[in-house]
Amino acid sequence: MRAWRDDAELDLGSPQQKLALAVLLLADGRVVPVTEMIAAMWGEDAPPAARGTVRTYVYRLRRVLGRDESGEPVPTSAGNGYRVRLAAGRVDLGRFLGAVRAADTAADPERRAELLRTALAEWRDRPLAGVEGAWARRERRRVVRLWVQAAESWAELELGRGGHAGVVERLRVVVEAEPLRERSHELLMRALHQSGRPAEALAVYERIRVTLQDELGVDPGPALREWHRRVVGAGPAPPPGAAAGPVRPTPLPAPLAVFTGRERELRELDARLDEGSAQPAIVVHGTAGVGKTTFVVQWANRIAPRFPDGQLYVNLRGFDAEGAVREPADVLRELLDGLGVAKAGRPDGVDGLVALYRGVLAGRRVLVVLDNARDSGQVLPLLPGSPRCLVVVTSRSALTGLVASTGAHMMGMRLLDMPESVALLARRLGERRVAAESAAVRSIAATCAHLPLALAVASARIATNPALSLSEFSRELAEHAELGLDFLTGDDPRSDVRSVLSWSYRALNREAARLFRLLAVLPLSQTGTAAVASVAGLPPPRAQVLLRELVAVGLLVEDRPGRFSWHDLLRDYSAELLAGTGDADERQAARRRLLDHYLVVTRSATVALSSARDVPELPELAPGVSPRPVSGGRAALEVLTSEHDTLVALVDLAAESGFEAHCWRIAWHLRFYLDWKSLWSSMTRINEVALRAAERIGDDVGAGHARRGLARAAFRTGRPELAVRHLDAAVEALRSGRDRRAQAYAHLQASANLSALDRVELALAHAEQASAIFREVGPRAAQGTVLMHVAFAKMRSGEYREAIGLIGEISGFEDDSAPVAELVFRLDMLSDAHDRLGEHGKSVEVHEREIRILREMEIFDDHHAAFLDEKISLAMFTLARSLFLAGRPDRAVPVQREAFARLRSFLAAPKAGSDFWASEGGRVDRLLGSIDLVLADDRPDAVWFVESVRVFDSIATALVDGAGVVTDMVNVRDRNRAVWPETHPGVA
């Protein structure tokens, strides 16, 4: 491996440094992550300081190589790795590959030969000389293989037009490098025979015959034996340009006349073909019924003219009604039949058939479609050796072994989206009919899980009954949902959804089949390894192995490492199988393990997120549960967000399947998260389910917790009186259930609600009852929370100085588990008290501490930045007001502007699923316009600030009037009005 600048050779450094450069150069301009470089340079033996070593090599290479034409250093940093992008023609391997690709697409044989000659002229030395290691050896073999193929293609072209000058010498070099390659020896024999040197041709045959016997224990293949026969006089030398046998392609299946959609996938494969690179295979994989064969046949017919030497199609029956997977030897014989190779003299073994098949295709441009492959082992012997051929494989498996060993391009076939599903139905049923009943069509598409096979079967059912409206058919599907897959059955197994899915199920081993059945226990069509391990009662590593087996046969999709999904029809199928086992005890035990698993997850997540103390202890877990507690706020938010739909569905599952205690516990564990996300209708619904479940079995503790959840939702949605009634009932239920600590926390929640309603005396009474219970049962730290609620009541009654004193006493009861949210709330109260007493300077100091804490809340990552924007923006609004009232408008204005900018960010990126944004999107747009106007206002500081407070007042009022909810913004508005009434018209 060498480099020059202006005819002067450069010192590329140590072999390992050269290896780093080689990895980047062979990536052909692609960004190579550091992890990939480390794997290439050291494999599994990477030293601890590997990253630093890579950086050192890059630094040294930059000093040697300088900058490229655009001024970027070589190599240049990009993302989490490095890349080298050089102008075309600066690397000999690039020139070689470019000429080979151009030759592959050249129609004129003369031009093709010229391009191959140009490519071979770049070959001067051993590739990657001076670079060692497993990666270098592997890449060296790949490059040598390309050189050999190019040399063979060039030699065949030269011999085909009667020329043999230089062919013999080049082929001698090739056979020296590849002593076992029969195709090269065959061409050398042919070149020697055509140039009148039969003795040398026979010597070539004898040498490879002996080598094959010694090394592999096999005889030369049919093509070499045929040339041996001709050379010794049994037949004349073939005329220039004669082929070993005419290609008689097996016709491709006809494309589907009503094919529609898949434009993105068609463009992706067109782009791969247009690149002109040698592509050994394209693997199109996906679940049963997703339309892999239909798509590939469509594309194959579309590109067939680009393969003038023919097209071949064969069904490998990897997943088939007969259940008989075809053996490679059987398939090779069919392919050779299609290529017109005589049966007489064919070898019997797979190796011989592979050699013959590849020899026949060498130098030709043939398209091969291998449909319905079972695994990589079935496909590998069927790949042509010629880089000019293209193989397209369909499989329910991703065939990762094939991709890893050959560099095949892999494309996953996804389910259709709604517009594509509607387009498919329109193509089969007619545009007018579909347009006239669009709602029914969307319902049919959803019921069919957007699976093309299911949509096709449904279309056929509709087409056979033209009097049936689409709305009637849609209602029929909904009414017969309990029949599972029965509405998609048919007399042809290939179009019967249940039969097609069964071919994958039958391919599973016993343990994987059990796991697939148990997946029906999960409430939704997505899950993770840990949850599945608990459902099946398996160790997570074993569950992961079995899940990958389900992925391999197309029964699951691994969306990202450790996260799996499957469409609803697959879930219906697994439910049928589970019900068919007749083992009700196993089903119930699996549900118990699932619910136990999520009890651990949700409890640990809510504790990590809120440091909440009022969380009941876990019950005893069932054997086989693989609990994975969540640690850290960021992880808690990610889990609760990604699993939200599953967790809500589990509340219903628990209530319906006799696990009432799990029902109310999971609902309680979700309260903090749902409150933060403003999902109050969801909070209401799951706690109503939990309350009914708890009351059904006489569980007073469960009923008390469910009522506390209902009270929170009622208060946040502007129904404080309903909240009070729920809390009164909660206190009584928890007293009856003898859960003293939970009763104390219910008293505190009642105290906060009553204070907000200005029923201060009753609020203080509840706080005192809570304090008495905590003195009896603990924890001591809860007394600090009691003081906070008493201080809040004092604030509502105007006793600000007393509130300040109470807040100061709280620190004596704190421990390391004090919730951050409580600290922020406490500081917010303290700053408010100072403002109302006219002590704006002290208020500023408290506000600044509060904002520092909020900024340091590391649990909130970019995905949840909206929450942080809201909290910090409101704290900054109150800080700006205090600064202005303290006589510091120079500081108040920039703080207020940043607060508005953060508020805009919060409103523009609302919390997903929030009840408010679901119904008030138009109002939010108008509020964003108001913020834009105030931010664009350039009036003097004092004038602008007073006007900006009025704008904030109007925004907060609009939000509470539109949403009917009590928000923190409204609290800030009311505090503004209390200490600065002149900023609000009508308040004096």
N, C-alpha and C positions, 0 to 999 in steps of 0.2 A: 504494500500500500504506500503510494508516493504522491507528492504534491509539488507543484512548481509555481513560481511567480516570476514572470519576465525571463523565462529560460533558466532561472536559478532554482535548484531543488531546495525545498524547505525541510527542516528537521521537525518531524511530527512527534518527536518525543518517544517515550517508552511504549512497549507493545500494548499495555493497558490503556494508555492515552490514545493510541491509534484506534484501539477497539471502541473507545467512546466516540471518536469521530466517525468510525464506520457505522455504528448504530444510527447516528444522526443522518449520515449520507444516504444509507439504504432506506430511510423513512421517506425519501423523496419529497422533502418540504413539509412533511407532517410534523406537528408538535409531538415530541416524544416525552411523556411524563418521566420524571426522575425515577419513579418506581420501576418503570419499564427498562430504563437504562441500567439500573442496579441489577435487575433480573438477568439482563443480557450479559452483563460484565462479570457477575459473580454467581448467578443462579441462586441456590439455596444456602450458599456459604458466604453471603454478604457480610462484611465486617460491620461492627457497630457504627463506625464513622463513615459508612458508605456514601451518605448524602454529601458530607463535606468533601470527600475525595472526588466525587463527581464535579462539584463546584470548582475544585482546584484544577481538574483537567480542563474544564471549560475555560477557566481563566487563562491557563497556559496556551490553549489552542487559539484563543482570541489574540494573544500577543503574537502568535506565529502567523495566523491567517488574516488578521486585520479586519477590514470592513468590506461588505459587498458593494455592488453598484448603487444601491439605494442609501448607502451610508450606515447600514445596520452592522453591528459586530457579528463575526462568524466564529462560533455559533451565537444565536441571539436568544434571550430569555423570552418565553411565551407561556403565560398561565402558570401551570405547575411543572413546567419542563423546559425543554430547549428545542430549537430547530435550526436547520441549515437550508436556506433557500438560495441557490445559485442560478445564474442565468443559464438558459438552455445550452447544452453542449459543453459545459465546463467539467463534467465528470464522464470518464470513458464508459462506465457502466450505463449511465443515462443515454449516451449516444448509441451504445449497443442495443439497449432495450427499445429505444425510439425507432431504430431502423427495423428491428424485428417486428414491432407492432405495425409499422407502415407496410411491411411486406405481407403481413397477415391480411390486410385489407386491400392490397393491390390486386386488380383484376388481370392485368397483363403479366404473363409468365416471365417475359424478359425483364420487366420492371421489378418483379418480385425477386428474381435472381440477382439483379443489380443491388437491390436494397440488402439482401442477405449477405452478399459479398462485402458490402460496406460495413455491415454489422460485424462480420467475422474479422475484418481488418483491425477492429478495436482490441482484439484478443492478443495480448502480448506476453502475459506472464500468468503465474498462478494467482487466482483471485484472492484478495485480502492477504497477500504475502506479508509475513511479519506480524500477523494478528492470530492469536490462538484462543482456545477455549471452546466450550460446547456450542455457544451461539455462532462463533465464527465458522466452526466446522459445518454446522447446519446450513448457514447462508452460503458457504463455499460450495457445498453439494448442490444447493438450489441453482446457483449461478452456472456451475459447470453443466448441470442438466439442461439449462436453457441454451448454453453454447452448443452442446451436443445436438439438441433438437434443431437448432438453426443450421448447423453444419449438415445434418441429414437432409433437411428440407432443401438446402442449396444444392447438395449433391444430386438429389433426385431430380431437381429442375434441370441441372446441367446434363445429366445422363438422358433425361427425357428428350432433350433437343439435340442429342447426338454428340455432345461435347464431353470430353473426359480429361481435358488438360487441367492439371492441378487438383483434380478430384481425388485421384489415388493418394497423393501425398497428404492432403488434408485428412482423408479418412483414416490413413495409417496413424496419424496423431490421435484421432478420436478413439480408435480401437485400443490404442496404447493406454489411453486414459480410462476407458470403459471396457475392460477385457471380457465382460460377461454380456454386453449389450448386443443382442442378435441383429437388430435392425442395422446397426452400423456395419457389422460384418457382412450382412447381406448386400448392402450397397457397395462395399469394397469389392466383394466377389463380382458383382455386376459390372463395376467399373473396370476391373482387371479383365474380365471376360470380353467386354466390348472393345477393349484396347488390344485384344489379341494376346493376352498373357494368361492362358488357362492354367498353367502349372502353378503360378503364384496364387490364382484364385482357389485352387484345390488346397494349397498350403494354408491359406486363410481358414478354409472350412475345417481342415484337420486340427488346426490350433484351437479353434473355439470348441470343437467337439470334445477334445481332450480336456480343455479347461472346464467345460460344463459338467463333464463326468466327474472330474476331480473335485470341483468346488461344490456342485449342487446334486450330483448323482442323477442328472437327466441328460437326454439326448437333445440335439438341436431341434428347433421347431420346424413346422411344415414349410415355411417360406425358405429357410436355409437349405432344407433337404431338397426342395425343388430346384434351387440354383445349383446344388451339387449334382443333381441328375442331369441338368442341362449342360453343365461344364464338362462332365465326363462323356458326353456324346449322346445321351438319351434324348436330347431335344435341342433344337436350334436356339441361339440367343434371341431373346424377344426384340422386336423392333423398337426403336426409340419412342418413348411416350406411352408404351403399353403398360397397363396397370396389372396388378396381380389378379384382379377379379373385378368385374363391373359392379358398381354400387347399385343395388336394387332396393331402394328405400321402402320400408314399411310405411304406408300412409299414416299421417297423423290423424287422430280423431277429428271430426268436423267441429268447428267452433260453435258454441251455443248461440242460436239466432237471437235470443232475447237477453244476451249478456249486457250488463250495464254497470257503471261505476268502476271502482278500483283504478281510477285515473292516476292517483298518487303512486300506487304500486307499479303500474305500467310505465310511468315516467322513470321510476327508480331503476327498473331493469333495462329500459332503453338506454339510460345513461351509462350503466355498466357495460353494455354492449358497444356503445359509441366510444368509450374510452380506448377501445382497441387493445387493452392489456390481455395477456394470456390468462384466462380465467378457467381453472380446471372444472369448476362446477358452480351452479347456483342452487341453493337449497331453499325451497319455499315450504315453511312448516306452519302448523297451526292445528287447532282442535278439530275434532270430527265435525263435518258438515259446514265448515267455514268457507268452502269453495276453492280449495287449493287446486284440484284437478281442472275445474272449469276455467280458472284464471290462467293456469299454465298452458292449457291447450289453446286458449284464446291468444296468449302472447306468442306461443310457438308458431301458430299459423301466421301471425302478423310478421314475424321475422324470418320465416322459412326461406324467402327469396335470397337472404343473405348467406345461405348455406347451400350453394349450388350442387354440392356433391351428394346431397340427400338428407333425409330426416328419418329418424328411427324412434319408435314409441314402444314401450313395453310396460305392462302392469306387473309390479313386483309382488302384489298381494300381501304386503306387510300386515295390513289390517283388513281382513276380507271375510265374507260370509262363510266361505269354505274353510277358513282357518288354516289353509296350507300356504305357508310362506315359501316363495319360490327360491330355490337354491341358485347361487351364482352360475354354476356349470350349466344348468338348464336355461338360464337367461342368456348366457353367452352363445349357446347353440342357436337360440332364436335370433339373436342379433346377427350371427354369422349367416344364418339363412337369409335374413333381410339384406345382407351385404352381397349375397350371391356367391358365397364361398362354397365350393363343392363339399359334400359330406364325406366323400371318400378321402381317406388319409388324414382326417382330423384327429388330433390327440384326444385322449380320454380324460386326462386330469385337468383340474382347474388351471394350474400354472400354464400348461401348454395351450389351453383355450384362450387364456388371457394374452399370451404372447402372440398367438395367431390373430386375435381380434385387434390388438394394438398395431400389429404389423400391417394389417389390411387398411387401417384408418390413418397410418402414418402419412403425413403430407397432405391429407385431404381435409376438406371443410364440411363437416357433417354435424347436424344438430341431433342430439340424443335426449329423449325425454324418458326418465325413469320415474314412473308414477307409483305412489303408495309404498314407499320404502319402509322397512321395519327398523333397520339400524344401520350404522356406518359400515359394519362388516359385510352387509349384503351389497352395498354400493361400491365400495373401494375396488373390487376386481372388475367392475363394469366401466371404469373411467378410461377413456382413450389416452394413449400416450402423446397424441398430437396436440400441440398448443393451438392449432387452428380449429379444433373441434370444440363444441360447447355442450355440456351436459346440464340439464335442468332436472332437479330431483324434487319430488313432493313427498312429504312425510308428516305424520303427527308428531314425530320427534324432531328436535332441533338438529340432530346429527352432529353434535359438537365434536365427536371424534373425527368425523370427516373434515369438518371445518378446520380443526386444529392441525391435522396431518397434511392437508392439501392447500389450505388458504382459500377454500371455497367461500363464496359470498352467501351470507345467510339473511333471509328476509322472513320475518314473522307475518303471517296472514291474520289480521285482526278481524274482530266482528265489525259489521257495518255500523255506521252511525245512523242517526235518524233520517237525514236527507237521503242517504244512499239506500236505506231500507224502503223509503217511500218511492224512490225512483225505480227500484226493482219491482215493487208491486205495480207501479204504473206501467212499466214495460210489459208485464205479463197480463194485466187486467184492463189496460187502457187508461190514457191520461184523463179523459173526461170523467170516467167512473171514479177514479181515485180523487180527483180534484173536488168532486161533488161531495165527498164524505171524508174530508181530510182528518177530522178528529178520530173517526173510526179506524182509518188507515194507520194513524200513529199508535192507536191502542193495539191493533193487530201486530204491528212491528215490535212493540214492547213485549207483548205476550210471547212472541216467537224469539225473544232475546236477541233480536237482530242477527240471528244465525241464518245465512243464506239458504241452507237446506230446509230449515223449518219454514222460512218465508215461501220457498218454492212449493212445498207441500200444501201450505195454507192457500196459496194462489190456485193450485190445482183443484182443491176442494171448492173454492169459490167459483172457479170457471165451470165446474161440472153442474153448478146449480145457479144459473144466471138470474133466476127469480129472487134469489136471496140477496138482500142488500148488505153492503159492507157493515153497516151499523148492526144489523141483526146477527151477522157472523161474529162481530166483535163481542156482542153481548153473550152469544153462545159460548165463546171461548172463556169469557169471564165467569159465566155460570157453571161451567164444567171444569174449572181450574183444578178441582179436587181429583179429576181423572188423570192428572199428571200428563204423561206423554201420549195418552190414548188418542187425543184429537190429531196427533201427527203420525198415526200409523198408516201403513199401506201394504199392498200385496207384493210389492217389489222390495226386497231387503235393502237395496241400494238407496231407496228413497224413503225408508222407514227410519225415523229419527232414533227410536229405541234400538233398532237392530244395528244401525251404524255406530252408536255409542257403545253397544255391547262388544263390538270387535276390539275396542281398546281395553275394555274391562277384562275380557277373557285372556288378554296378554299379560295380566298381572300375576305375580306370585300370591300365595295365600295371605301373607301379612299385609302386602300393599292393598289387596282387594278389601280386607277388613278395614283398613284405614280409609279407603275411598268411601265405603258405606257409612262410616262414622262421621264423615264430613257433613252429612245431612243434618247432624245435630246442631251445627253452627247456624245462627239465625240469618246470616247474610253470605253472599258469594265472594267473600274475601277473608283472609286470615293470615296468621303468622306461624312460624315454626313452633314457638313455645306453646301457643294455644292448642295447636293440633297435638302436640306431645301430651298435653294434659288430657285432652279428649280421649286419646287412645290409651292413656296410661303407659306411655313409653318414655324412655330417656330422650331428650331433645336431639342428640346426635343420630339416634336410630330413626326418629321421626323425620329428620332432614333427609336421610337416605331414601326413605320410602316416598316422601314428597317429590323428590327428584325423579323417582321411578314413575310417579303419576304424571309429572311434566313430560317425561320421555315418551309416553304413549298418548299425549295430547289431552289428558283429562284435567290438567291444571295448567295455568300459566304462571311463571315466576316473574312478577312485575319488577321486582328488585330483590336483591339478596335477602332471603328469609321472609318475603311477603308474596302470597299466592292469591290467585283469583280464578274463578271459573264462572261460566255463564249460567243463567237460571235453569236452562234445560238440563244441563249436567247435574245441577243440584237436585232437580226433580228426579232424575234417574237414580242418583245415589240414595234419595229418600225411598224410592220404590224398592231398591235392593235391600236397604236397611229394614224396611217394614216386612219384606219377604223372608227375613231370617227368623221371624217369630220369637226373637229373644228380647222380650220387653225389659227384662232386668238389665241386660247389657246396655240398651238404649238409655234407660234411666240413670244407670251408673255413669255413662258418658256425659249426660247432661249435668250431673252433679259435679263431675270433675271440671267441666267447662265453667260452670258458675263459680266453683271454688277458685279456679285460676283467676277469673276476673275480679273476684273479691279482693285478692291480693293486689292485683294491678291497680284497681281503682282506689283502694285504701291508701296504698303507698303513694300514688300520684297526688291525691288530694292533700296528704300530709306534706309532701315535698313542695307542693305549689303554695300552700297557705300556712304551713306550720300549725294547722288546726289541732286543738286539743280535744274538742268534743267529737271524737270519732270512736265508735265502739270497737272493742277488741275483736279480733278475728275468731270465728268458731274453729273447731277442730277440722282440719282439711281431710278430704278423702284420700286414701292411698292411691299413688300413681300420679298425683297432681305435681306438675313441674312449675312451681311458683317462680316468677321472675319479678321481684319488687322493683319499682321505679325509683331511681335515686337522682335527685337534682331537679330543679324547677324546669330547666329547658327540656329535659327528657320527659317530664310529666306533661308539659304542654304538647309535645309532639305526639305522645301516646294518646292523650285524650282527644286531640284534634283528629288524628288519623283513624282512631277507633270509635269516634263519636256515634256513628250510625249503629255499629255493632253493640255498643254499650246500652243505647236506648232500647234496641231490640231485645237485649238480654233481660231487661226489666219485664217485658211482656212474656218472654219465654219462661222465666222463673215463676211468674204468676200463674201461667197456664199449665205448668208441668208439676205443680205441687211443691215448689221450693219458695214458699212465701217469705221466709226469713232472708234468703238471698235477694229477693225482689226489693224489699225496703232498704236493705243495706246498700245495694248498688245505687239505688236512687239517691240515698243520702250522700254517698261518696261523690256523686256527680254535682252536688249543689253549688260548690264554689266555682267550678269550671263553667257551668251553665249560666250562673249569675254574671260572671265576668264576660261571657260571650253575648250577654243580653238575650239569651234563649229562654225567655220566661214562659212562653207557651209550652215549650218542651219540658221545662221544669214542672209546670203545672200538671201536664198529662202524666208523666211518669210517677209523680207523687200521688196522683189520684189512683193510678193502678196499684201503687204500693199500699195506699190506705185501705183499698178494698181487700187486697190480699191479706194484710195484717188483721183486719177486723174479721175476715172469714175464719181465721184460726184462733181468734181471741188473743192476739199478740199485742198487748198494750204498749210495750216499748216500741215495737215497729210502727204502731199507729201514731205514737207521739212524734217520732222522727218524721214520718210522712207529713203530718200536719205542720211541722216546722218548715218543711220544704214548701208546702202550699202557702204558708204565711209569707215566706220570703218572696215568692212569685207574686202574690197578691199585693204586697206593699210596693214592689218595684213596678207594678202595672197600675198604680194609682187607685188601689182599693184598700186603703189602710184599715177600715172598719172590719172587712173580711179577714184581714191579717190578724187583727186583735182576737176575733172569735176563734180562729184556728189555733192561736197560741194559748188561749185559755183552755181549749180542749186538749192541747198538747201537754200542758202542765199537769192536768188531771190524769191523762193517760199514763204519763211517765211516773206520776205518784202511785198510781195503781200497779204499775209494772215494777215498782220498787227499784227503779234506776235513778238513784239520787243525783248522781253527777249530771246525767242527761237532763234531769228536771231543773237543776240549777242553771244550766245553759239555756234552757227554754225560758226561765225567768229573765235572764239577761236579754234574750232576743225580744221578749215582751217589753222590757224596760226601754230598749232603743226605739221600738215602734211607738210606744206611748209618748216618749219625749218628743219625737217628731210631730206628734199630734198635739203637743203642748199640754198633755195631761201629766204634768210633772210629778204631782204627789203620788199618783198611782205608779208612775215609772220608778220613783225612788223606793216605793214599797216592794216592787218586784226585785230591784237591785239588792235590797236588804235581805230578802228571802234567799236570793242566790248566794249572798255572802255567808249567811248562816250555814247553808248546806256545804259550801266549800270549806268553811272552818271545820266541819265535821268529817268530810270525806276527801278533801284535797281536790286538786293540787294547790299548793300555796300560791303558785304563780297566778292562778285564776283570780286571786284577790286584786291583782293589778288590773285585770280586765273589768272587775266590778267597779273599781275606782274610776276607770275610764267612762263607764256608763253613767255613773253618778255625776261626773264632770260634764258629760253631755247634757244631762238633765238640768244642771245648774246653768249651763250656757243658754238653754232654751228659756229659762226663767229670768235671765238677765243678771245672774249673780256671777259676773265675769271674774272678779278677783278671787272668789272662792273656787271657781273652776280651775284657775291657774294654780292655786295651792294644791288641789287634789291631783292635778296632772304631775306636779312635782313629787308627790308621794309615790307615784306608781313605780318609779325605778327601784324602790326598795323591795318590790315583789318580783322583779324580772328575773328570768333565767335565760340560758342560751337558746331555748326553744321559742322565745317570744316572737310571734308572727310579725313580719315586716309590715304587713298591712295595718296592724294595730298601731305600730310606731308612727307610720305616716299619718294615720287618722288623728292620733294624739297630737302630733306637731301641727296639723292643720287646725285643730281646735285651739291650740295654744296661740297660734298666730292670730286667729280670729278674735280671741279674747283681748289680746293686746291692741288690735285695731279698734275694737269697740270702746276700749278705754282711752283711745287717742294716743297710745304708745306705739306709733308707727315705726320708729327706729328698732324697737325690740321685735316687732312683728317681722321686719325685714330679715333680721338675723335668723329667726325661726324658719321663715320661708326658705331661706338659702340652704339651711341644713336639710330641710325636707326635700328640696330639689336634688341636692347631692345624693341623698339616699335613693331617690328614684332613678337617678342616672346610673347608680351602681348596682341596680337590680339586674344581675347577670342572667337571671332565668329567662329574660325575654329576648329572643333572638330576632332576626330580621323578619321571620314569618309572622311574628306577633308584635311588630313594631307599632301597629295602630293603637294597641292598648297603652303602650308607653307614651305615644304622642298625646293621647287624651289626658293621662294623669299629669304629665309634665306641663302640658299647655295650660291646664287649669291652675296648677300651682304657680305657674309664671304669671297668669292673669292676676292672681291675688298678690304676688310679689310686686308686680308693676304698680298696682293700685297703692300698695303700702309705700313704695318708693316715691310715687307722685305726691301722696299726702304727707310724706316726710320731707318734702321740699327738694326732691332729686329728680326733676323731669328729664334731665340729661341721661340718667340711667333707666328711668321708667319707660321711655319711648322704645329703645331697642329691645328691651325685655318684652314689652307688649307686642311688638311686631313679630318677634320669634314665636310668641304664644299663638298669635293668629296663624302663622305659617304652619305650626304643628297642628292646630285645630283643623286647618284645611286638609292637611295630610290625613288626619283621622277620619274626617267626613268623606273624603274622596276615596278612601280605601276602607270601607266599612267592614265590620266583623261579619264573616260569612255566616249566613243563616240567621242573622239578627232579626228579631221580629219587627223592629222599627224600619230597617232599610228594606225589608221585604214589601212594606206597604207604603212607604213615604219617600221613594226614590226621587220623585219630581220635586218635592219640597227641599230635599237635600241639595239638588242642583241649584235651586234659587239661593239657598244659603251660601253655597260656594261662590256665587256671583257677588253676594254682599261682601264676603271676605276679600275677594279680588279687588273690589272697589276701595275698601278701606286700606288695603296694602298699597294701592296705587296713589293714594291721597298724599300729597307732599306739602300740606299746610304746616305752619309753625308747630313746634312740639306741643305746647300747652293746648292749643286749639284742637290739634289732631287727637291728642290723648283723650280729651273729654268726649269728642265725637266717637272715638273708637269704643269707649265704655258703653255709650248708647247703642252702638251696633251690636256689641256683645250681648247686651240686655235683650235686644230684639231677637237675636239668634236663639238664645236660651228659651225665650218665651215661645218662639215658633216650634222648637223641639218638643217642649212639654205639651203644648196645645195640640201638636200634630200626632204625637205618639201616645199621649195619655200616660206617660211614665214619669216617675220621679228620678231625675238624673243629677249627677254631681254638678253639671253645668247650672242647673236651677239653684242649687245651694250657693254657688259662687255669685249668681245674679242677685239672690236675696241678700247676701252679705254686702254686695256693692250698694244696694239700695239702703241698707241699714246704716252704713257709715258715710254714704255719699249720696243722699237722696236727690240732689240737684241734677245728677246725671240721668235720672229717669223721669220723663215727662209725667206730670200728675202726682208725683210723690213729693211731699213737702214736710 
